[in-house]
Amino acid sequence: MSLKPLKSYLPKSLYGRAALILLLPVISLQLLVSVVFIQRHFEGVTVLMTKAVERELTLILDSPPASQSALAEALEIEIRTVDEAPTADRRGVFDFSGRAMISTLRDRLDGVLAVDLSNRREVVVWIERGPIYRLEFQRVRVSASNPHQLIVIMVVMGTVLTIVAYIFLRNQLRPIRRLANAAAEYGKGRMVTYNPGGANEVRAAGTAFIEMRSRIERLNQSRTMMLAGISHDLRTPITRLRLGLSLIDEDDAAPMIEDVADMEKLVAAFLDYGRADAGEVAEPTSPLTLVTRAVEDAVRAGQNVTLIDTGNVSPSMVMPLRELALRRAVENLIGNALRYGATKAEVSMVLTERTLRITVEDNGPGIPFERREEAMRPFVRLDPARNQNQGTGVGLGLAIVADVARLHGGTLRLTDSERLGGLQADIVIAR
């Protein structure tokens, strides 16, 4: 049997599920004890006590009329004759022991006309034995006294113990929430102070997270230092080549000078990729100001790009961003759009409750759907989707943008532009 329909009604949070695990057995046990054990127990006691009173009533009714009053007084039962009796029994809705008592009296006594249990302290029985007798006695003689006390004690103690258990449970779940928050913040590119706490298993998970975070940071630093070292080592021979080429005839040296310029661009691309996630800390930044400056710089560089829509993003709205990295990502998208077959690009922004989306669209040939995931990998150049002869890159543009998006807890999405017909690249950043 599938439990999928039931899952939609279950709590989604860890607190809710833990509370359900805690409360469900307690409530089920109380209902089981209350309905099954207590009801049967008190009904059984009521039946036994009613049988004893029934014998006393039979003794009184079977005695000679002259001695009935004295015998009834001795047994603490009030008896008298009446002209008529009620036509139906009377008892409270929740008087479960009364139901057992009425059933026992009717089964064991002949001529029972009605039983009145409307007064919780007294029992009145009308019996026809020639004349109609009205017999009255105390309710405590046929029912256990205060049968509700056990239920009240169970409910009160169950509630108190549940509250105490919930407090302890909350204290145990708090370190898990702190660990989840630290992991979520790190996924958004923010380092928060986290100290492992709680049970041994939670401490072990927290320690493993800290070690993993440290290894990732060391790996990023090592990558940046390696690429920086390579760049530094390459710049010296590249500079010597430039100096040597300056001594050669200008016409003969022109192709080689272009090759040296391409080498310098490749080195710069490697550096950009290496420092995409290193050295910069997320700080409160205005996304609108950042994107506007990137577009203005592209326009000054002669690129046909326009900021067409800023949605509901205001200049005063700020959020934690790595400004240089995000600006480099936007510039890469604009540059890629105009470098590979497009004649114009448009930039827009949309702010939602949970994300900030920066969109760059172009009217170029785009990227086939089946190759978009491949296009975001490092050192991948696409042909014919992107004309590789028109650029001197090494396939790091989209990889850098994807890394920057991941640093901000977001992602890079490539789709078709409905407005321009080319490629649409969305940097989606978690707020």
Secondary structure, DSSP 8 states (H G I E B T S, - for coil): ---HHHHTTS--SHHHHHHHHHHHHHHHHHHHIIIIIIHHHHHHHHHHHHHHHHHHHHHHHHS-HHHHHHHHHHTT-EEEEES---SS-B--TT-HHHHHHHHHHHHHSTTEEEEE--STTEEEEEEESSSEEEEEEEGGGTS-S-TTHHHHHHHHHHHHHHHHHHHHHHHHHHHHHHHHHHHHHHHTT--------SSHHHHHHHHHHHHHHHHHHHHHHHHHHHHHHHHHHHHHHHHHHHHHHTTS-HHHHHHHHHHHHHHHHHHHHHHHHHTTTSS---EEE-HHHHHHHHHHHHHHTT--EEEEE-TT--TT--EEE-HHHHHHHHHHHHHHHHHTT-S-EEEEEEE-SSEEEEEEEESS----GGGHHHHTSTT---SSSS-GGG----S-HHHHHHHHHHHTT-EEEEEE-TTTSSEEEEEEEE-
